[in-house]
Every structure is written in C-alpha cells, then in structure tokens.
Amino acid sequence: MTREDQVMGENGGEIHGDILEVIFSHVPLIDLVPASHVSKSWGYAVTSSLSHFNKPKPWLILHKQATRYPYTTSRYAYDPRSHMWIKISQPSIKYNLALKSSNSNFLYMLSSTKLSFSFDPLNISWSHVDPPLIWRTDPIVAKVGDSIVVVGGGSDYEDDPLPVEIYNTVTHAWDTCDTMPGNLKDSAASTWLSIATTNEKLFITEKQSGLTYWFDPNTKCWSRPNKLNPNQHISDHNIGTSNDDLILVGLCKNGENVEQVKIWKVDKENFQCEEIVEMPLVYVDKLKSESIGISSINVHVTGNFVYIYNQSETEEVVVCELIANNDYRWWSIQNVVAHDEMIMNRLVFTCSRVGFDELQRIMRSENQRFEVES
Amino acid sequence: MSSPEEKTLILKSSDNEEFLVKESVAVQCITIKNLVEDGCDLDAIPLLNVDSKNLAWIIEFMEKYADSTSTDAEKKDFDTEFVKKPFNDVLGLILAANYLNFPALMDVMCDACANEMKLWSVEQVREKFHIQNDYTEEEEKAVRAENFWAFE
C-alpha cells in the first residue's frame, strides 16, 4: 500500500489501487459494467478486482413461463457474488412452446415440427432445427461438445426403448444410433433421470436407484451399468459436473430416520463415491414441505456452486459454495417468484457462468435490461 | 489492579487530538492490535493518517460493534444511520478503515459506497470520486456512443 493510496486532501485524494478494488468487490457485477467505462484506470481496476478480490460466480437463472398462451416468459437471475435477484428484461423472444432444461444452461423447446435450443450464458441466441425423426414425450436433451443428444422419452406407439438421436451442431445433421440401455426403459422420461455432461460424455442416473450409465456421442457407445453406491441408502440421486468433477447429491436418512442431504465426488471411470460434505440440518429443514418432508430434490451444479431445491416446493433454494479444499459455505435464498404465481406458471431453472466481458457485451448491444429485485 | 481487558489506550489523531479507548475495543483495528501485541509502550498511539473528525466516528463505530449487548438488528440500524454522511466523508472513512485495517468498518463503508454508485451516471461518478478522465477525445466519444445509457 503506497502513501498515495492513503492521502486524504481537503476533498479526498483520488481513490485508486487496492482500496478501489476492494470497493469494487462490494459492487454487483451488473453495476461494475458502467463503472468500467468511467475511465481507463477504472476499467483496469474493475478487471483486476474481479480477478483478485471477488470473482464472478455462476448465476442461478429462473425462467418463469405462463402455462397458457401466449406463454409469457419472465427471467430472473440470482447472483451469489452480491446475494441479489435481478430481473432480466429482454425483447420478446418467442417462447411458444414449453421451455425445458435437463442441465446447466442448456435450454430447449421441442415440438413435432422443430427443436429450438440455446446454450449461451443468458440464453439470448437460439437455434431452430428440424426435430428428431422419432417423436417422443419428455426426453433428455443435452449438449455434449458439438452434439445435441436426445435420449429416451416416452411414446404412445412404441413399447421398446427409443433410439438415441444426435444432432451435430457443426454439420447440422441428425444421426440415429442405438437405444438407451433396457434397464432404464421404465424411467425413460426425464423426470426420473438426472444428468450431467462433460465435453465428451453424457452421464445419466436413475434418480431412485442410482443406476448410472454414460454415453459417448462420438463413439455412440454406452457404458456398462454402474450403481452409485456410497455405503448409504439414498432415496433420490442427482448428479452434476463441478468444474471437471462428477458429483452426486443425494437425499438419504440417518440412523434416527432424519432426512439428510449429502454430496459425494464420483470417479468418472469406476464410479467410486467419496463423501465431500453434508448439508447442515437447518437448511435441510428449509427444503421440507409442511406435509410430506422432502421426497425428491433437484440440483444445478456449475463451477464451485451447487444449487438445491425441493422439486415440489420451490420456495427456498439452498446454495453450497466450494471455497477452497474442504471449505464449504452454505446459505439459503428465497425464490423471487411468490408461491401464488407458481400455480399459473412453469418454473425452469438453469445455472450459468456469466462472465464480465459477456455482460459488458450484452449490456452494450443486446437490448437487455437488468434491474435489481428488492 | 487493572486486568489487560480493562486497559485503556490513548489514540492520537493526525491533528493531535487524544482519544481514550478501551484496549479491548480498539483492537478491532488490526493495525492497533499488532502494535499492542508487539509491546508498544508509547504513551499515545499516533495515527498519522486519521484526523480527529474521522477518528471520533471510528471510535463511535468501534464501541457499537464491541458492545456484546447490541443485537444484529440494532447494528444494522446503527449502520444505516452511520453511513448517512456526505460522500467525501464516506470516502474518508474508507481510507481510514483501510489504514487502520478495520474489517467491519471497511465492509459497511464499502457497501454504502457501492450503493451510492449504483444510482449515478458516469459523469456523476467522475465528479464524486474526483476522477481524472484519462480517455482521449476520440476514446471518450466511442465509449459514450457504445454505452450511452451509462452516461445518462
């Protein structure tokens, strides 16, 4: 800290250096964008502050879509770096079908005439392509590298598992390959399955049993069956990818029949599970609904963040942040959408790494407005 | 006989005013804590970069935060009132909190500063922070054109 940083003249000297960067660590990301335009030195200080003092963190994005035509959609984002909800207004993107997401920030809409999908951080740009050959309800649709993989789903006409279809975003062509393993046939709809993706593979876990497979869209191969078995009975298995690790978030009960939520790291080759951390009971309580406790949870994992909520009651979301090795921070947030609005709307959550450069670009050119929800 | 917790320190501002503060309260400033632990035996601790105006405020804040009977809600109310100061004083307190290494005060003042900044246009920020605009004329034009909304 140099003397200049500490000089206070009659009007106060110009604040710069570390002190300015500490101030920036308290400023929400969306407000740092205009701050970066104040002067060149402030631009550098914003970048430096984001690097050294308080990095951007993955946003939890909530898409609220009315269940009736014209399916009006509103979007909200929770920024954990500043602990606040933001309402994102966008020019009307036509969401004329049910919005869905199987994982991370991949959003899609599927009808018999087209598949629409988006995977940029704020789902601003959309692609519209021909749908898969075989119609199915409620499949898994996920992006693995350059491939959009459509797996499972149900059909009124077919009793056998449906073939996997892969859309290549580079060649713009569909390809069909072997079906999903027969063991997953009865749970083929996406509500019974939890998925995670890396750049090379799609991992699928049956929520109830923990039966897990991976699928490689390049070789079109399925793995043999694996059971996620961390020496504890888990009633609801959810997986995700945290940086490069595969993790399992499971609902279980302890010896005294008390509900617990635990997180394990899963080896991607042999599927061995290593317990990482357990959710403090005070947050497990927040997830419980009045009548039935928790029967199932949904999980969104990106970077160092795990967002967890009760599938049937999304009023509270529990957040877990991995700070450093073996150091975890837990807290809970209230859903920005009120309980009564949940009835007339479907809520789709995605989790997205919104970087500062991306945000600058979006605020400059894309006609998006960001307002803080108090 | 006075036990260490009851020891009183004399803090001297840059304009030579002396303030009496209990040691247990003053060590919330890590700079002071380090001096004490290093066995500083001066009559008064000189704080060369903090004037009496700021030091009085800082002591007010320290005493509120050291008070074990004040609840979180009371502290929040106190903070809300405490930060209602002209912006130059907010900046002055940030500099002082940084010099004294007083994390709690730094947090409260930086939050207050961030809250004020949100409402200002780029021009207002430059004025309030006494910033020298280091853009060339062309650069300024370009930045304004691309981000006109920030300058309103």
Contacts between the chains, C-beta under 8 A, distances in Angstrom:
chain1	res1	chain2	res2	distance
A	1	B	98	7.5
A	5	B	95	7.7
A	5	B	98	7.6
A	6	B	49	5.0
A	6	B	95	6.0
A	6	B	98	7.4
A	6	B	99	5.4
A	8	B	49	7.1
A	8	B	51	7.7
A	8	B	92	5.6
A	8	B	95	5.5
A	8	B	96	7.9
A	11	B	88	6.1
A	11	B	130	6.0
A	12	B	88	5.1
A	12	B	91	4.6
A	12	B	92	5.7
A	12	B	95	7.3
A	12	B	130	6.6
A	13	B	130	7.5
A	14	B	129	6.8
A	14	B	130	5.3
A	14	B	131	6.1
A	14	B	132	6.8
A	15	B	91	6.1
A	15	B	94	7.3
A	15	B	95	7.3
A	15	B	129	6.3
A	18	B	98	7.9
A	19	B	94	6.5
A	19	B	95	6.7
A	19	B	98	5.2
A	22	B	98	7.4
A	22	B	106	7.0
A	22	B	110	6.2
A	23	B	94	6.8
A	23	B	110	5.0
A	23	B	113	5.4
A	23	B	114	6.7
A	25	B	110	7.5
A	26	B	107	7.6
A	26	B	110	4.2
A	26	B	111	5.3
A	26	B	113	7.2
A	26	B	114	4.3
A	27	B	114	4.3
A	27	B	117	6.4
A	27	B	118	7.6
A	28	B	114	7.5
A	28	B	118	7.6
A	31	B	114	7.2
A	31	B	117	6.6
A	31	B	118	4.9
A	33	B	150	7.5
A	34	B	121	8.0
A	34	B	122	6.2
A	34	B	125	7.9
A	34	B	147	7.1
A	34	B	150	3.7
A	35	B	117	6.7
A	35	B	125	7.1
A	37	B	122	5.8
A	37	B	143	5.3
A	37	B	147	5.2
A	37	B	150	5.4
A	37	B	151	8.0
A	38	B	122	5.4
A	38	B	125	5.2
A	38	B	126	6.0
A	38	B	129	7.8
A	38	B	131	6.2
A	39	B	126	7.2
A	39	B	131	5.5
A	39	B	132	7.1
A	39	B	133	5.6
A	39	B	134	5.1
A	39	B	135	6.6
A	40	B	134	4.7
A	40	B	135	6.3
A	40	B	139	7.7
A	41	B	134	5.9
A	42	B	131	7.0
A	363	B	147	7.6
A	363	B	149	7.8
A	364	B	146	5.3
A	364	B	147	5.9
